[in-house]
Amino acid sequence: MAEPSTIARPYAEAAFKLADEGGKLSEWSAALANLAAVAADERVRITVGDPNQSAAKVAGLFISILAGKLSGDAENFVRVLAENGRLDVLDQICDQYEALKNEREGVVEAEVVSAFEMDKAQVADLVARLEKKTGRKVKARVSVDKELIGGVKVVLGDKVIDGSARAQLGALEAALKA
């Protein structure tokens, strides 16, 4: 059986193409995020997985939950996903769509893990430095991991910048053992 990300790719690309042609990248981004949130609900997952439910009924459930939040094209997209039994990969569709959108807009996502809570000024300074380094707009998601001891670890796509005290202590330990 194919990986969920492989199954999701053509749907994400179709949604992106439709959104791009209509100049509605942000609207589709919000719609897909809402759809993925609905699909993640346990009660909805049970309904989607029920073989006694028709595709039209399942699509109608999504559309009714998000009444007024979906365009006509987005509602049709839900119907296509339901007919093809692909509502269970909405989270991957959303992720891949966001990656395509970010690429088009010249944005790179950064996962910032800090040993301590960072205030807005510190995050803004870090983002500005990352934007200067990458030459692209940076969208940062910040989280806290006390096990880092101190400093910050930044993941930009496939690059990792580990300025944490934990990483520095590990490097020092390796150097002393050599």
Buried (B, 14 or more C-beta within 10 A) or exposed (E): EEEBEEBBBEBBBBBBEBBBEEEBBEBBBBBBBBBBBBBEEEEBBEBBEEEEBEBEEBBBBBBEBBEEBBBEBBBBBBBEBBBEEBBBBBBBBBBBBBBBBBEEEEBBBBBBBBBBEBEEEBBEEBBEEBBEEBEBEBEBEBEEBEEBBEBBBBBBEEEEBBEBEBBBEEEEEEEEEE
